[in-house]
Amino acid sequence: MLDDQRILKLSRKIFTYWDDLARLLSVAEGDISELMESDGHSYHGAFRMLFAWRESSKDLQASLEAMHEALRQLGHGDVMELVFRR
């Protein structure tokens, strides 16, 4: 489950490269540009991107698997474990 608490935790881990992650997750380039303009590489920008991405996901389990793969491609495969650890 990707609740707001986990989105916040995840945004703290990915804020320096959230735009690269967004591209791999097929977030629209216009949305990425808008967030970069208003928030840049910040926790807030990462949170807003992840929140919008989650809300647009029709199959959250498949989307989480895609996120894990995207993070792995970016060299941050351990992030999902850190965020979802209980």
N, C-alpha and C positions, 0 to 999 in steps of 0.2 A: 504494500500500500504506500502511495506517495502522498501523504498528508502534508499540510502546511508546515508542520514542524520539520519534517524531513526535507522539504523544499528549502527551508531556511538553512538547515544544516548543509545541504548540498551546495547551496549558493555560496556559502562561506568557503567551500573547497574549490569551486570552479571560477570564482569571480575574475581571475586574471585571463581566462581563456574561454569565457562563456560564449563569445561570439563564434569561435571556431566550433564549439560543441553544437551551437544552434544550427550552423550550416550543415553539419553532419546529421542533425536530426530533421533536416528539411524545413526549418523555419524560414519563412519568406524573407528574402534579402531586404525588402523595404521595412519589415518589422525590426530586423536586426539593426539597420541603419538608424531607425527612429530611436530605438533603445540606446544605441551607442551615443547618439547626439544628446539625449537627455540625461543618461546615467553613466556612460562610459564603462570602464572596467571597474564595476563596483558591486558590492553585495546586492544592492537594490536592483541594478540592471540584471544581474544573474537571476535574482528571485522573480522579477517580473517576466523574464523570458521563460523560466521553468514553469511558472504558474500558468501562463498562456499556453505553453506547450502541453501541459497536463490537461487543461480544459479542452483542448482541441483533439486530444487522443481518444479515438473510438475504442481501442483495445489496449487498456493500460498495461497489461502484462506483456504484450508484444512490444509496446512502446518502451517499457523498462528494459527489455532485452536489447532493443535497439540502442538505448542510452548506454548500457553496459558496453556494447560493442564499440560505440562511438568513443567512449572514454578510453577503452583499450587502444583504439587507433591513435588517440592523442597521447598515449603513454601514461595514462592515469587510470588504469584498470582497477586499481585498489580502492578508488573513491567509493564505488558502490558498496563494498564491504564495510567501509568506515561509516557510511551514512546509515546503512540498514542493520548495523550491529546493535543488538539490544543492550 
